[in-house]
Amino acid sequence: MEVEVTIEHEGTPYTATYLVVGDELIVYLPNGEPRATVLRGLNPESAARQHLRSYIRSVTQHKQ
């Protein structure tokens, strides 16, 4: 089952979906790009938020 995580940055909401398959987290970023992480005990939502934060940094740096 896919789960959504949303982070608002400077008034703009960014949403990614993620799912866990075994011990692997697969995150689908707002641009459709998938990213994967082996969880090894990490909290899936926390790890998905980190991927989304990284995406937001890369997108907002390009706007400056």
C-alpha positions as CSV (number, residue, x, y, z in Angstrom):
1,M,0.0,0.0,0.0
2,E,1.3,3.4,-1.0
3,V,1.5,6.1,1.7
4,E,1.8,9.9,1.1
5,V,4.1,12.3,2.9
6,T,3.8,16.1,2.4
7,I,6.2,18.8,3.3
8,E,5.4,22.5,2.9
9,H,8.3,24.7,1.9
10,E,7.8,28.5,1.5
11,G,4.1,28.0,1.1
12,T,4.3,25.3,-1.6
13,P,3.3,21.8,-0.6
14,Y,5.5,18.9,-2.0
15,T,4.0,15.4,-1.8
16,A,5.8,12.1,-2.4
17,T,4.3,8.6,-2.1
18,Y,6.2,5.6,-0.7
19,L,5.8,2.0,-0.1
20,V,7.8,-0.7,1.7
21,V,8.7,-4.0,0.1
22,G,10.4,-6.3,2.5
23,D,13.1,-4.1,4.0
24,E,13.3,-1.7,1.0
25,L,11.7,1.7,0.9
26,I,10.7,3.0,-2.5
27,V,9.8,6.7,-2.7
28,Y,8.2,8.3,-5.7
29,L,9.1,12.0,-5.8
30,P,6.8,14.8,-7.1
31,N,8.5,14.6,-10.5
32,G,7.9,10.8,-10.7
33,E,11.5,9.8,-10.0
34,P,11.8,6.7,-7.8
35,R,14.4,6.5,-5.0
36,A,15.1,3.4,-3.0
37,T,16.6,2.8,0.4
38,V,17.3,-0.3,2.5
39,L,15.6,0.5,5.8
40,R,17.6,-1.7,8.2
41,G,15.5,-0.6,11.1
42,L,14.8,3.0,10.0
43,N,11.3,4.4,10.2
44,P,9.9,4.4,6.7
45,E,8.1,7.7,7.0
46,S,11.2,9.4,8.4
47,A,13.3,8.0,5.6
48,A,10.7,9.1,2.9
49,R,10.7,12.6,4.4
50,Q,14.5,12.8,4.0
51,H,14.2,11.9,0.3
52,L,11.5,14.5,-0.1
53,R,13.6,17.1,1.7
54,S,16.6,16.4,-0.6
55,Y,14.3,16.8,-3.6
56,I,12.9,20.1,-2.3
57,R,16.5,21.4,-1.8
58,S,17.5,20.5,-5.3
59,V,14.4,22.1,-6.8
60,T,14.5,25.3,-4.8
61,Q,18.3,25.8,-5.4
62,H,17.6,25.8,-9.1
63,K,15.0,28.5,-8.7
64,Q,17.4,31.0,-7.1
